[in-house]
Amino acid sequence: MLFVTIQELEAAINYWRSQSPSEGDELRLCPEAAALAKPYALMIVQGAQRVPVDVLDELARSAIQRFQKIT
């Protein structure tokens, strides 16, 4: 089972935000950053340092995998 760390999630969120900055009056995140923000917030609340990749939804899993290939 593969895991993603909270540091990797944070770096991926920052990467996607740099690729597609927030939009609109509400500063809406791009779909990739928004999908990664949910598990990131849960990890903070739970005090977790890593999460299994297979518990991420399809968009979050795709965003983290694409980020990992790029970096």
N, C-alpha and C positions, 0 to 999 in steps of 0.2 A: 504494500500500500504506500502510495506517495503522499507526502505532506507538503504544505506550503506554510511558510513562517509568517508571522505578523509583519516582520520587516520586509519580506518579499511583497506582501499585499500592499503595504504602504508605498513601496517603490513603484509597484505597478500602477497604483492609483495616481501617483504623481506623474508617471510617464504618460498615462492616458489623458490626464488633465493638460499636460503640456502639448499633446498632439491635437486636442480638441478642447479648448478652454470653455469654461462655463458660459451658458447662454441665458438670455432673457433677464427680465427684472428680478426673477427669483434665483438667478445664477444656477440654473439647472445643469447638473453634471452630464457628461456624455454617457451613452449607455454602458460602455465598458467600465468607466470609473464608478458609476452608480451601482452596477452589479457587484463590484468588488467592495464597495463601501459597506454593504450589508454584512457580509461575514467579518469584515474588519471591525465594525462596531460591536458585533457579538463577541468577538475574541477579546476586545477591551473589557467589556462588561464581565465576561466570564474569567478574565485573567489568563486566558489561554495564550500559549506562545506559538502553536502551530495547529493546523486543521487538515484533516484528510482531504485531498483534492476531490475525491468522489462524493463528498457531501455538498460541494458547490453546485449551484444550478448551472445549466448549460452555457449561458452567457458569461458568467463569472469564470467558469472553467476555461472557456475559449479565450477570454481576455488574459488570464494569467498564463496560459500556455503560449499565446502569441507573444506576450511580453518576455517570457523566458527564452523564446527562440531569438528574439531581437537582441537581447542583452547577453 
